[in-house]
Amino acid sequence: MYDQGSGRSEHMECDLADDACQSVLKQLRGLGGGEFAWVRLAAPSEGELVQLAEELGLHPLAVEDALHGRQRPKRERFGDVLAVALKTLRYVEEQTAVETGDIMIFTGGRSVLTVTHGTIDPTTEAARRLDADPDMLRHGPRAVLHAVLDVAVDAYSDAARRVRATLNRLEDEVFSTSRVDHTQSIYSLKREVREFRDAVQPLVPVVQGLLSGGPGEEGRQPRIAPYIRDVADHLYRTDTEVRTLDELLDSVLGAQQARVGTWQNDDMRRISAWAAIFAIPTMIAGVYGMNFEHMPELRWTYGYPLSVGLMALGAGALYRAFRRNGWL
């Protein structure tokens, strides 16, 4: 529970199935002037959400969205309650994977409900930031919305920085002298970046909508608009970075495929060069292996050394020529 006037905060953790939940619900009913409550839930059951939905006045469709998660980033209004859904994520460098989760934020006149799904929970850091900056609490429930958005977008920026570092390493390996095919690694990273992009790109118009001044939006609370605008700016930069990463991965993938094609052409040239070198001894040996009765130099003392010498001379001349042209 938070007090907008004094910036005082009071935290209570409980399981909605125990008696402490009834205490929380009583506090929600007994909020004084200038006070608002923030209830944080992680993967709640339907029964838990129904209890709070009745108390907070949530629409059944909002409860359904919060219960199942996996929502596309969006902004909806159900009466006096503003619902914002977004993706949470982090980049796991050891697995070269983008791990995602979901969070829905419901802000009313005197309450906030956040519902998270997955292992990533930005509400803990958001609560810490609010406790460290009591002045933000003067903005009421929208301060919680800003704090959660700010933490989530900061995580986006950190993930983009880590993905960029992985991409730089892949790029260096692609253009190194080693002949290792990194196509699978590049494609896997590209797939993760696409998942990253699906989380960031739809959120941009959602945050911009909070600044539009439409009914029930920042037109009611213009004082917090600069803070939301700051989040929107960071989000826009991250969205641009993710788009750039996606395009760079296309370029690196094309470069890797070109390198593989070059290696194959180089291998074919080497094979062709060695085949041409061995063709001369094969031709000379084939001539003298036809076993005709009347053939030149068959009874000549130097016929055999001459034929072997011709083989070595022809093969050596081709080898030197191919080396000079870079085929061997």
C-alpha positions in Angstrom: 0.0 0.0 0.0 1.3 3.5 -0.9 0.4 6.9 0.4 0.6 9.6 -2.3 0.9 12.4 0.1 3.7 11.2 2.3 5.4 8.8 0.0 5.1 6.1 2.6 4.9 2.5 1.5 3.8 -0.7 3.3 4.5 -4.2 1.8 2.6 -7.4 2.7 3.2 -10.8 1.2 0.6 -13.4 1.4 -1.0 -16.3 -0.4 -4.6 -15.5 -1.5 -5.7 -18.8 -0.2 -4.9 -17.9 3.4 -6.4 -15.6 6.0 -3.8 -12.9 5.1 -5.6 -12.4 1.8 -8.8 -11.3 3.7 -6.6 -8.7 5.4 -5.4 -7.5 2.0 -9.0 -7.3 0.7 -10.1 -5.4 3.8 -7.2 -2.9 3.2 -8.4 -2.4 -0.3 -11.9 -1.6 0.9 -10.6 0.7 3.6 -8.2 2.8 1.6 -8.0 6.4 2.9 -7.7 9.6 0.9 -4.5 9.8 -1.0 -3.7 6.1 -0.6 -3.6 3.4 -3.3 -2.8 -0.3 -3.2 -0.6 -2.3 -5.5 -1.3 -6.1 -5.6 1.3 -8.3 -7.3 0.4 -11.8 -8.4 2.6 -14.4 -10.1 0.8 -17.0 -12.3 -2.4 -16.8 -10.2 -5.2 -19.3 -10.3 -8.7 -18.4 -11.6 -10.1 -18.3 -8.1 -7.5 -15.9 -6.9 -8.1 -13.5 -9.8 -11.9 -13.7 -9.4 -11.6 -12.5 -5.8 -9.5 -9.5 -6.7 -11.5 -8.8 -9.9 -14.7 -8.3 -7.9 -12.9 -6.0 -5.5 -11.0 -4.0 -8.1 -13.9 -3.9 -10.6 -12.1 -5.8 -13.4 -13.9 -6.8 -16.5 -14.3 -10.6 -17.1 -12.3 -10.2 -20.4 -9.5 -8.6 -18.5 -9.5 -11.4 -16.0 -9.4 -13.9 -18.9 -6.4 -12.1 -20.4 -4.5 -12.0 -17.1 -5.2 -15.6 -16.4 -3.9 -17.1 -19.5 -1.1 -14.7 -20.3 0.7 -14.9 -23.7 -0.9 -11.6 -24.8 0.4 -9.4 -27.6 1.6 -6.1 -26.1 -1.6 -3.9 -26.0 -3.4 -1.2 -24.2 -7.1 -1.5 -23.4 -9.6 0.4 -21.2 -12.3 -1.4 -19.2 -14.4 1.4 -17.7 -12.1 3.2 -15.2 -9.4 0.5 -15.4 -6.5 0.8 -17.8 -5.0 -2.5 -18.8 -1.5 -2.7 -20.3 0.0 -6.0 -21.5 3.7 -6.4 -22.4 6.4 -9.0 -22.7 9.2 -9.4 -20.3 12.5 -10.8 -21.5 16.2 -11.4 -20.9 19.0 -12.7 -23.0 20.8 -15.8 -21.8 24.2 -15.6 -23.5 25.3 -19.2 -22.5 22.3 -20.6 -24.4 22.1 -17.9 -27.1 18.4 -17.6 -26.3 15.9 -14.8 -25.5 13.8 -15.9 -22.6 10.4 -14.2 -22.5 7.5 -13.9 -20.1 4.3 -11.9 -19.7 3.0 -9.2 -17.4 -0.4 -7.4 -17.3 -0.8 -4.1 -15.4 -4.2 -2.9 -14.4 -4.4 0.6 -13.0 -7.5 2.1 -11.5 -8.2 5.2 -9.5 -6.9 3.8 -6.3 -5.4 0.4 -7.0 -2.9 -1.4 -9.2 -2.8 -5.1 -10.1 0.1 -6.7 -11.8 0.0 -10.3 -13.0 3.2 -12.0 -14.2 3.7 -15.2 -16.0 7.2 -16.8 -16.4 10.4 -16.6 -14.5 11.0 -12.9 -15.2 9.3 -10.5 -12.7 10.0 -6.8 -13.1 7.7 -5.8 -10.3 10.4 -6.5 -7.6 12.8 -4.0 -9.1 9.9 -1.6 -9.8 8.9 -1.7 -6.2 12.5 -1.1 -5.1 12.7 2.0 -7.3 9.4 3.4 -6.0 10.6 2.9 -2.4 13.8 4.7 -3.3 11.9 7.7 -4.9 8.9 8.5 -2.7 8.2 11.6 -4.8 7.1 9.4 -7.7 4.3 8.1 -5.5 2.6 11.5 -5.8 1.5 10.4 -9.3 -0.6 7.7 -7.9 -1.2 4.3 -9.6 0.4 5.6 -12.8 3.7 5.8 -10.9 3.6 2.0 -10.7 2.8 1.7 -14.4 5.8 3.9 -15.2 8.1 1.9 -12.9 7.1 -1.4 -14.4 7.5 -0.1 -17.9 10.8 1.5 -17.1 12.2 -1.8 -15.6 11.0 -3.8 -18.6 12.4 -1.4 -21.2 15.7 -1.3 -19.3 15.8 -5.1 -19.6 15.1 -4.7 -23.3 18.1 -2.4 -23.7 20.4 -4.7 -21.8 19.3 -7.7 -23.9 19.9 -5.7 -27.1 23.4 -4.9 -25.9 24.1 -8.6 -25.1 22.7 -9.7 -28.5 24.9 -7.1 -30.2 28.0 -8.6 -28.5 27.1 -12.1 -29.6 26.5 -10.9 -33.1 29.9 -9.2 -33.2 31.6 -12.4 -32.1 29.7 -14.3 -34.8 30.7 -11.7 -37.4 34.4 -12.0 -36.5 34.2 -15.8 -36.7 32.5 -15.7 -40.1 35.3 -13.5 -41.6 38.1 -15.3 -39.8 40.5 -17.6 -41.7 39.0 -20.8 -40.1 36.7 -22.8 -42.3 33.8 -23.3 -39.8 30.2 -23.1 -41.0 28.3 -20.9 -38.6 25.0 -21.0 -40.5 23.1 -22.8 -37.8 24.3 -20.4 -35.1 23.4 -17.4 -37.1 20.0 -18.7 -38.0 19.3 -19.6 -34.3 20.3 -16.1 -33.2 18.1 -14.6 -35.9 15.2 -16.6 -34.7 15.8 -15.3 -31.1 16.0 -11.7 -32.4 12.7 -12.2 -34.2 11.2 -13.2 -30.9 12.8 -10.1 -29.3 11.3 -8.0 -32.1 7.9 -9.4 -31.5 8.1 -8.2 -27.9 9.4 -4.7 -28.6 7.8 -3.6 -31.8 4.1 -3.9 -30.7 4.9 -2.1 -27.5 6.0 1.1 -29.2 2.5 2.2 -30.2 1.2 1.1 -26.8 3.5 3.5 -24.9 2.9 6.2 -27.5 -0.8 5.8 -26.8 -0.2 6.6 -23.2 1.1 9.9 -24.3 -1.7 10.7 -26.8 -3.8 12.5 -24.3 -6.9 10.4 -25.2 -9.8 9.7 -22.9 -8.5 8.3 -19.7 -4.9 8.5 -20.7 -2.2 11.1 -19.9 -4.7 13.9 -20.4 -5.9 13.1 -16.9 -2.4 13.1 -15.4 -0.1 15.3 -17.5 2.5 15.5 -14.7 3.7 11.9 -15.3 3.8 12.4 -19.1 7.6 13.4 -19.1 8.4 10.1 -17.3 6.4 8.0 -19.8 8.0 10.0 -22.6 11.4 9.1 -21.3 10.4 5.4 -21.4 9.0 5.8 -24.9 12.3 7.3 -26.0 14.3 4.4 -24.6 11.9 2.0 -26.1 12.1 3.6 -29.5 15.9 3.4 -29.4 15.8 -0.2 -28.5 13.3 -1.0 -31.2 15.6 0.7 -33.7 18.5 -1.4 -32.4 16.6 -4.6 -32.7 15.6 -3.8 -36.3 19.3 -3.1 -37.0 20.3 -6.4 -35.4 17.8 -8.3 -37.6 19.1 -6.6 -40.7 22.8 -7.3 -39.7 22.0 -10.9 -39.1 20.6 -11.1 -42.7 23.9 -9.7 -43.9 26.0 -12.0 -41.8 24.0 -15.0 -42.9 24.5 -14.0 -46.6 28.2 -13.5 -46.0 28.4 -17.0 -44.4 26.6 -18.5 -47.3 29.0 -16.7 -49.7 32.0 -18.0 -47.8 30.7 -21.5 -48.0 30.2 -21.1 -51.7 33.8 -19.8 -52.0 35.1 -22.8 -50.0 33.3 -25.2 -52.3 34.6 -23.4 -55.4 38.1 -23.6 -54.0 37.7 -27.3 -53.3 36.5 -27.9 -56.8 39.4 -26.0 -58.3 41.9 -28.1 -56.2 40.2 -31.3 -57.3 40.2 -30.2 -60.9 43.9 -29.2 -60.7 45.0 -32.5 -59.2 42.8 -34.4 -61.8 44.6 -32.5 -64.6 48.0 -33.3 -63.1 47.3 -37.0 -62.9 45.8 -37.0 -66.4 49.2 -36.7 -68.1 50.8 -39.8 -66.4 47.5 -41.6 -67.0 47.6 -40.7 -70.7 51.2 -41.8 -71.3 50.8 -45.0 -69.3 47.6 -45.7 -71.2 49.3 -45.4 -74.6 52.0 -47.9 -73.6 49.5 -50.2 -72.1 47.7 -50.9 -75.4 49.9 -53.9 -76.1 50.3 -53.4 -79.9 53.1 -55.4 -81.4 54.6 -52.5 -83.4 55.0 -49.5 -81.0 57.9 -47.0 -81.0 60.6 -47.3 -78.3 59.4 -50.6 -77.0 62.8 -52.2 -77.6 64.7 -49.0 -77.0 67.0 -49.0 -73.9 65.9 -45.5 -72.8 62.2 -45.8 -73.7 61.0 -46.5 -70.1 63.0 -43.7 -68.5 61.9 -41.4 -71.2 58.2 -42.1 -70.6 58.5 -41.8 -66.8 60.4 -38.5 -67.4 57.6 -37.2 -69.6 55.1 -38.0 -67.0 57.1 -36.2 -64.3 57.8 -33.2 -66.5 54.2 -32.8 -67.6 52.8 -33.2 -64.1 55.4 -30.8 -62.7 54.7 -28.2 -65.3 50.9 -28.3 -64.5 51.6 -28.2 -60.8 53.7 -25.1 -61.1 51.1 -23.4 -63.3 48.3 -24.2 -60.9 50.3 -22.9 -58.0 51.1 -19.7 -59.8 47.4 -19.2 -60.5 46.3 -19.9 -56.9 44.5 -23.2 -57.6 46.8 -25.2 -55.4 
